[in-house]
Amino acid sequence: MITLATPRLSCEPLCEADWPFFLALEQNPDVMRYVDDLRSESVIRAAFDSRLAEWTPGAAHWLCLLVRETATGNPLGVTGYIHREADCAEVGFLFAPGAQGKGFASESLHAVCEFAFTTGNIRRLIATVTAGNTASRRVLERSGFVLEGELRESYWLGGKWHNDWLLGLLRHEFR
């Protein structure tokens, strides 16, 4: 089982017991504002179930890790990546409102990047962020990601088209 640890966090694959937290996270309009329209519980459950399968490098599904604060054991969010090519993967993260602004996303993303570039044998990580989501963009840039471009009218959200920022990080740039 994959376990990533930082000074304040532990990140482990989702398990069935994490369903209530995952559901609450995905049903929170503040969390999902730049991510997706609100979805039914059955659609969220299907997304959750797809992340329960055992993950190995190169898998076609997300490595989805539940992020917990080590001191309290409280769940804070989820993070992980999905392969887009053999040596390229897309990172993603969602954090509960109470966990935002405290460096947890940056700390867990750094651990995910380190894992991806070493154990995962990834050469390039990318992230797609809905334009306007400056908090997520800052998290990525603090980890070394650079803005590579803006995709115009790339994402349908909230009944209208939005631009996407595309950020990237190469293994040799990771600090």
Secondary structure, 3 states (H helix, E strand, C coil): CCCEECCCEEEEECCHHHHHHHHHHHCCHHHHCCCCCCCCHHHHHHHHHHCCCCCCCCCCCCEEEEEEECCCCCEEEEEEEEEEECCEEEEEEEECHHHCCCCHHHHHHHHHHHHHHCCCCCCEEEEEEECCCHHHHHHHHHCCCEEEEEEEEEEEECCEEEEEEEEEEEHHHCC
